[in-house]
């Protein structure tokens, strides 16, 4: 059964930013959009770009390598719903951010 793993502190992830974290042996892109936290696979489906290093605009992350855009709330590619990244539940506990892995 999956469990929540501490991956960061609230202060590690200012609003509008992303961060690469690891949980359960997976590289996960963790984002703070409007004070809510979201976690998706870090690897872009196009050519493996690091999504945690992309530009976040609202709940859209743009891959820094070739510009593919994903909705961080669902992991879905914006212009092709058949392309989807893994999404992970996120919760906070005091000052800690935890991801389900």
FIDOZA-110174 format. One record per atom (N, C-alpha, C): atom name; x, y, z; residue in one letter; residue number from 1. Coordinates in nm, 4 decimals, m for minus. Layout:
! residues N
CA|X|Y|Z|a|NUM
...
! end
This chain:
! residues 101
N|0.0840|m0.1188|0.0000|x|1
CA|0.0000|0.0000|0.0000|x|1
C|0.0879|0.1243|0.0000|x|1
N|0.0473|0.2240|m0.0752|x|2
CA|0.1222|0.3494|m0.0844|x|2
C|0.1142|0.4254|0.0474|x|2
N|0.2197|0.5010|0.0733|x|3
CA|0.2208|0.5832|0.1928|x|3
C|0.2756|0.7209|0.1569|x|3
N|0.2523|0.8166|0.2440|x|4
CA|0.3011|0.9519|0.2211|x|4
C|0.4436|0.9640|0.2739|x|4
N|0.5283|1.0280|0.1935|x|5
CA|0.6697|1.0446|0.2256|x|5
C|0.7011|1.1936|0.2289|x|5
N|0.7701|1.2385|0.3329|x|6
CA|0.8109|1.3785|0.3426|x|6
C|0.9155|1.4056|0.2348|x|6
N|0.8896|1.5098|0.1528|x|7
CA|0.9813|1.5419|0.0435|x|7
C|1.0367|1.6843|0.0508|x|7
N|0.9733|1.7714|0.1272|x|8
CA|1.0185|1.9104|0.1338|x|8
C|0.9518|1.9811|0.2513|x|8
N|1.0007|2.1006|0.2769|x|9
CA|0.9399|2.1916|0.3740|x|9
C|0.8625|2.2982|0.2968|x|9
N|0.7614|2.3561|0.3569|x|10
CA|0.6841|2.4625|0.2922|x|10
C|0.7744|2.5754|0.2446|x|10
N|0.8760|2.6073|0.3217|x|11
CA|0.9670|2.7170|0.2870|x|11
C|1.0569|2.6823|0.1681|x|11
N|1.0661|2.5541|0.1318|x|12
CA|1.1479|2.5120|0.0174|x|12
C|1.0811|2.5416|m0.1157|x|12
N|0.9514|2.5709|m0.1140|x|13
CA|0.8748|2.5813|m0.2380|x|13
C|0.7861|2.7060|m0.2373|x|13
N|0.8442|2.8222|m0.2700|x|14
CA|0.7643|2.9440|m0.2739|x|14
C|0.6542|2.9345|m0.3796|x|14
N|0.5506|3.0146|m0.3630|x|15
CA|0.4393|3.0150|m0.4587|x|15
C|0.4913|3.0437|m0.5995|x|15
N|0.4408|2.9663|m0.6954|x|16
CA|0.4798|2.9830|m0.8351|x|16
C|0.6078|2.9120|m0.8744|x|16
N|0.6561|2.8231|m0.7884|x|17
CA|0.7826|2.7546|m0.8178|x|17
C|0.7652|2.6035|m0.8233|x|17
N|0.8694|2.5383|m0.8732|x|18
CA|0.8745|2.3935|m0.8800|x|18
C|1.0047|2.3436|m0.8219|x|18
N|1.0061|2.2144|m0.7879|x|19
CA|1.1246|2.1552|m0.7259|x|19
C|1.1261|2.0063|m0.7572|x|19
N|1.2440|1.9550|m0.7879|x|20
CA|1.2606|1.8116|m0.8074|x|20
C|1.2733|1.7450|m0.6715|x|20
N|1.1915|1.6415|m0.6484|x|21
CA|1.1993|1.5642|m0.5252|x|21
C|1.1994|1.4165|m0.5623|x|21
N|1.2289|1.3325|m0.4655|x|22
CA|1.2241|1.1894|m0.4887|x|22
C|1.1382|1.1249|m0.3811|x|22
N|1.0508|1.0353|m0.4250|x|23
CA|0.9639|0.9634|m0.3313|x|23
C|0.9408|0.8240|m0.3871|x|23
N|0.9630|0.7255|m0.3061|x|24
CA|0.9408|0.5875|m0.3491|x|24
C|1.0269|0.5487|m0.4681|x|24
N|1.1468|0.6075|m0.4800|x|25
CA|1.2365|0.5767|m0.5899|x|25
C|1.2007|0.6458|m0.7208|x|25
N|1.1031|0.7359|m0.7188|x|26
CA|1.0609|0.8074|m0.8396|x|26
C|1.1028|0.9531|m0.8320|x|26
N|1.1456|1.0077|m0.9462|x|27
CA|1.1747|1.1498|m0.9557|x|27
C|1.0441|1.2213|m0.9873|x|27
N|1.0088|1.3128|m0.8983|x|28
CA|0.8788|1.3801|m0.9044|x|28
C|0.8995|1.5312|m0.9071|x|28
N|0.8213|1.5992|m0.9926|x|29
CA|0.8210|1.7451|m0.9970|x|29
C|0.7109|1.7932|m0.9030|x|29
N|0.7496|1.8699|m0.8037|x|30
CA|0.6575|1.9220|m0.7029|x|30
C|0.6401|2.0713|m0.7282|x|30
N|0.5161|2.1181|m0.7286|x|31
CA|0.4869|2.2576|m0.7609|x|31
C|0.3980|2.3218|m0.6553|x|31
N|0.4138|2.4543|m0.6408|x|32
CA|0.3269|2.5361|m0.5575|x|32
C|0.2566|2.6338|m0.6503|x|32
N|0.1296|2.6097|m0.6747|x|33
CA|0.0491|2.6971|m0.7606|x|33
C|m0.0619|2.7582|m0.6771|x|33
N|m0.0514|2.8856|m0.6493|x|34
CA|m0.1545|2.9542|m0.5725|x|34
C|m0.1681|2.9035|m0.4302|x|34
N|m0.0592|2.8542|m0.3741|x|35
CA|m0.0624|2.8028|m0.2374|x|35
C|m0.1080|2.6585|m0.2270|x|35
N|m0.1387|2.5955|m0.3405|x|36
CA|m0.1738|2.4532|m0.3432|x|36
C|m0.0575|2.3766|m0.4048|x|36
N|m0.0360|2.2559|m0.3559|x|37
CA|0.0778|2.1773|m0.4000|x|37
C|0.0330|2.0619|m0.4900|x|37
N|0.1111|2.0398|m0.5955|x|38
CA|0.0819|1.9363|m0.6944|x|38
C|0.2107|1.8605|m0.7248|x|38
N|0.1967|1.7318|m0.7558|x|39
CA|0.3132|1.6491|m0.7885|x|39
C|0.2819|1.5639|m0.9112|x|39
N|0.3746|1.5694|m1.0089|x|40
CA|0.3625|1.4900|m1.1310|x|40
C|0.4986|1.4289|m1.1622|x|40
N|0.5001|1.3330|m1.2548|x|41
CA|0.6277|1.2792|m1.3008|x|41
C|0.7146|1.3943|m1.3496|x|41
N|0.8451|1.3857|m1.3240|x|42
CA|0.9361|1.4923|m1.3631|x|42
C|0.9763|1.4857|m1.5102|x|42
N|0.9586|1.3721|m1.5742|x|43
CA|1.0106|1.3515|m1.7089|x|43
C|0.9051|1.3784|m1.8158|x|43
N|0.9326|1.4761|m1.9039|x|44
CA|0.8433|1.5079|m2.0149|x|44
C|0.8349|1.3879|m2.1090|x|44
N|0.7155|1.3616|m2.1597|x|45
CA|0.6922|1.2477|m2.2491|x|45
C|0.7551|1.2674|m2.3873|x|45
N|0.7930|1.3895|m2.4220|x|46
CA|0.8484|1.4164|m2.5543|x|46
C|0.9910|1.3645|m2.5665|x|46
N|1.0818|1.4242|m2.4921|x|47
CA|1.2220|1.3852|m2.5007|x|47
C|1.2880|1.3787|m2.3633|x|47
N|1.2069|1.3645|m2.2599|x|48
CA|1.2621|1.3442|m2.1262|x|48
C|1.3073|1.4689|m2.0537|x|48
N|1.2589|1.5846|m2.0960|x|49
CA|1.2981|1.7091|m2.0301|x|49
C|1.2573|1.7123|m1.8830|x|49
N|1.3338|1.7849|m1.8013|x|50
CA|1.3082|1.7933|m1.6565|x|50
C|1.2003|1.8963|m1.6246|x|50
N|1.0792|1.8519|m1.6009|x|51
CA|0.9663|1.9428|m1.5824|x|51
C|0.9798|2.0326|m1.4595|x|51
N|1.0469|1.9849|m1.3558|x|52
CA|1.0647|2.0680|m1.2360|x|52
C|1.1438|2.1948|m1.2671|x|52
N|1.2177|2.1944|m1.3775|x|53
CA|1.2962|2.3109|m1.4180|x|53
C|1.2199|2.3996|m1.5164|x|53
N|1.0975|2.3612|m1.5493|x|54
CA|1.0181|2.4371|m1.6452|x|54
C|0.9590|2.5633|m1.5863|x|54
N|0.8910|2.6384|m1.6726|x|55
CA|0.8262|2.7617|m1.6302|x|55
C|0.6820|2.7324|m1.5918|x|55
N|0.6449|2.7722|m1.4699|x|56
CA|0.5104|2.7505|m1.4194|x|56
C|0.4289|2.8772|m1.4384|x|56
N|0.3133|2.8626|m1.5025|x|57
CA|0.2203|2.9740|m1.5227|x|57
C|0.0835|2.9260|m1.4768|x|57
N|0.0425|2.9690|m1.3590|x|58
CA|m0.0817|2.9170|m1.3004|x|58
C|m0.0636|2.7691|m1.2718|x|58
N|m0.1429|2.6850|m1.3384|x|59
CA|m0.1293|2.5394|m1.3191|x|59
C|m0.0745|2.4722|m1.4459|x|59
N|m0.0075|2.5513|m1.5308|x|60
CA|0.0535|2.4967|m1.6520|x|60
C|0.2047|2.4991|m1.6386|x|60
N|0.2670|2.3841|m1.6590|x|61
CA|0.4133|2.3761|m1.6598|x|61
C|0.4574|2.3562|m1.8043|x|61
N|0.5587|2.4321|m1.8446|x|62
CA|0.6142|2.4221|m1.9791|x|62
C|0.7513|2.3568|m1.9705|x|62
N|0.7701|2.2485|m2.0459|x|63
CA|0.8985|2.1787|m2.0467|x|63
C|1.0072|2.2746|m2.0958|x|63
N|1.1201|2.2808|m2.0245|x|64
CA|1.2252|2.3737|m2.0633|x|64
C|1.2990|2.3337|m2.1917|x|64
N|1.2834|2.2105|m2.2362|x|65
CA|1.3575|2.1665|m2.3545|x|65
C|1.2868|2.1992|m2.4852|x|65
N|1.1589|2.1658|m2.4984|x|66
CA|1.0910|2.1830|m2.6269|x|66
C|0.9512|2.2425|m2.6158|x|66
N|0.9144|2.2913|m2.4983|x|67
CA|0.7912|2.3672|m2.4846|x|67
C|0.6616|2.2902|m2.4687|x|67
N|0.6682|2.1580|m2.4482|x|68
CA|0.5427|2.0858|m2.4240|x|68
C|0.4819|2.1378|m2.2948|x|68
N|0.3488|2.1531|m2.2932|x|69
CA|0.2791|2.2069|m2.1767|x|69
C|0.1867|2.1029|m2.1151|x|69
N|0.1894|2.0980|m1.9825|x|70
CA|0.1073|2.0032|m1.9067|x|70
C|0.0299|2.0772|m1.7988|x|70
N|m0.0880|2.0255|m1.7667|x|71
CA|m0.1670|2.0733|m1.6536|x|71
C|m0.1177|1.9983|m1.5304|x|71
N|m0.0618|2.0696|m1.4336|x|72
CA|m0.0050|2.0021|m1.3166|x|72
C|m0.1117|1.9431|m1.2248|x|72
N|m0.2373|1.9818|m1.2426|x|73
CA|m0.3435|1.9262|m1.1579|x|73
C|m0.3860|1.7871|m1.2039|x|73
N|m0.3605|1.7561|m1.3319|x|74
CA|m0.4034|1.6267|m1.3875|x|74
C|m0.2908|1.5489|m1.4546|x|74
N|m0.1803|1.6172|m1.4881|x|75
CA|m0.0704|1.5542|m1.5609|x|75
C|m0.0949|1.5446|m1.7103|x|75
N|m0.2044|1.6015|m1.7587|x|76
CA|m0.2431|1.5907|m1.8988|x|76
C|m0.1731|1.6959|m1.9842|x|76
N|m0.1250|1.6546|m2.1030|x|77
CA|m0.0672|1.7481|m2.1991|x|77
C|m0.1802|1.8363|m2.2503|x|77
N|m0.1557|1.9664|m2.2550|x|78
CA|m0.2639|2.0604|m2.2846|x|78
C|m0.3284|2.0403|m2.4205|x|78
N|m0.2522|2.0083|m2.5239|x|79
CA|m0.3126|1.9958|m2.6560|x|79
C|m0.3320|1.8521|m2.7030|x|79
N|m0.3140|1.7557|m2.6108|x|80
CA|m0.3339|1.6145|m2.6465|x|80
C|m0.3644|1.5353|m2.5195|x|80
N|m0.4920|1.5206|m2.4884|x|81
CA|m0.5343|1.4554|m2.3638|x|81
C|m0.4938|1.3087|m2.3560|x|81
N|m0.4488|1.2497|m2.4676|x|82
CA|m0.4055|1.1102|m2.4634|x|82
C|m0.2658|1.0965|m2.4017|x|82
N|m0.1940|1.2084|m2.3885|x|83
CA|m0.0609|1.2084|m2.3270|x|83
C|m0.0773|1.2542|m2.1830|x|83
N|m0.0433|1.1655|m2.0914|x|84
CA|m0.0647|1.1964|m1.9506|x|84
C|0.0528|1.1476|m1.8662|x|84
N|0.0944|1.2318|m1.7733|x|85
CA|0.1992|1.1984|m1.6772|x|85
C|0.1362|1.1417|m1.5510|x|85
N|0.2156|1.0706|m1.4733|x|86
CA|0.1687|1.0242|m1.3431|x|86
C|0.1487|1.1417|m1.2495|x|86
N|0.0420|1.1364|m1.1718|x|87
CA|0.0117|1.2381|m1.0697|x|87
C|0.0158|1.1718|m0.9329|x|87
N|0.0554|1.2474|m0.8343|x|88
CA|0.0690|1.1941|m0.6990|x|88
C|m0.0035|1.2849|m0.6006|x|88
N|m0.0702|1.2248|m0.5059|x|89
CA|m0.1392|1.3008|m0.4018|x|89
C|m0.0359|1.3731|m0.3161|x|89
N|m0.0709|1.4939|m0.2767|x|90
CA|0.0172|1.5762|m0.1934|x|90
C|m0.0629|1.6239|m0.0726|x|90
N|0.0022|1.6257|0.0417|x|91
CA|m0.0602|1.6856|0.1599|x|91
C|0.0470|1.7541|0.2427|x|91
N|0.0028|1.8416|0.3300|x|92
CA|0.0950|1.9083|0.4197|x|92
C|0.0681|1.8614|0.5627|x|92
N|0.1733|1.8630|0.6415|x|93
CA|0.1649|1.8263|0.7822|x|93
C|0.2542|1.9238|0.8580|x|93
N|0.1927|2.0250|0.9146|x|94
CA|0.2721|2.1312|0.9783|x|94
C|0.3502|2.2043|0.8703|x|94
N|0.4837|2.2040|0.8811|x|95
CA|0.5703|2.2691|0.7835|x|95
C|0.6199|2.1735|0.6762|x|95
N|0.5754|2.0502|0.6784|x|96
CA|0.6249|1.9484|0.5844|x|96
C|0.5299|1.9291|0.4675|x|96
N|0.5886|1.8995|0.3508|x|97
CA|0.5121|1.8614|0.2323|x|97
C|0.5366|1.7119|0.2105|x|97
N|0.4287|1.6361|0.1975|x|98
CA|0.4372|1.4912|0.1790|x|98
C|0.3724|1.4520|0.0470|x|98
N|0.4333|1.3528|m0.0203|x|99
CA|0.3821|1.3025|m0.1466|x|99
C|0.3530|1.1544|m0.1295|x|99
N|0.2410|1.1090|m0.1873|x|100
CA|0.2062|0.9676|m0.1817|x|100
C|0.2854|0.8931|m0.2881|x|100
N|0.3569|0.7910|m0.2450|x|101
CA|0.4382|0.7122|m0.3404|x|101
C|0.4271|0.5649|m0.3108|x|101
! end
